[in-house]
Amino acid sequence: MKALNMITWLLLIIGGLNWGIVALAPEYNLVDMIFGAGSQLAKIVYILVGVAAVWSLIVFAKCCKGGCGDGTCCTK
């Protein structure tokens, strides 16, 4: 489970950085530049980033309700 959480954080960082770049310079979309605008691979990356965000919300909500037990996954 820890590995999955790390992967989702990595995807969220990639997605956040990409959106930040798009906001500052709309002509630069790193995902589209790497995989091709509108390509299947770009769509997969966007879907994975979205799924990672949903997963992180679920984990955060669970941990903040005391679901982890060890208190390491949520700030108090």
N, C-alpha and C positions, 0 to 999 in steps of 0.2 A: 504494500500500500504506500509505503514511503517513496518508492521509485515512481509510482504513478503520480503522486503529489508533486514530485520534483519535475516530472515531464510537463505537467499542467502549468507549473510556475514558469518554466522555460517558454512554453507556447504563449503564455500571457505576456511575458516580457517581449518576445518577438512581435506579437500583435500590437502591443502598446507602442513600441518603438516605431513600427511601421506606420501606425496612425499618426504619431507625432511628426514623422517626416512628411506624410501626406498633408498634414495641417499647415506645415511651414512651407512646403514646396510641393504643390499638387502634381507637378509633372514627374515627381519621383515616388513611385510606389515599389518598394523593394521586392515584394512578393511577385508583383506582375513583371518586374524587370528580370527576376531570376527564372520564373516558371512560364512567363508569357501571359499577357493580359487576356483574361477570359478562358485560359486553358483549364483542363481538368485538374492538373496538379495544383494550380493556384486556388481553384475552388476547394480542393481537398484541404489545403493549408488553412483557408478561411473557416471551413467547417471544423477542423481540429481546434483552432483557436476559440471558436464559439463553444464547442463542447468543453474545452478546458475551463472557460469562464463559468459555465454552468456547474461543472464538477467542483470548482473552487468555492463557489457560493454554497453548495451543499455541504462541503467539508467544513467551511467556516461556520455556517449556521449550527451544524452538529457539535462542533468543538466548543462554540460559545455557550451552548446549552449544557456543557459539562460532559459531553459524550466521549471525550478522549481519556479522561481519568488522570492523566499525568500532567495536564495543564501546559503542555509544550506547544500546542498548536493554536492557542488563542491568547492574546494579551488580555490582561485583567485591568 
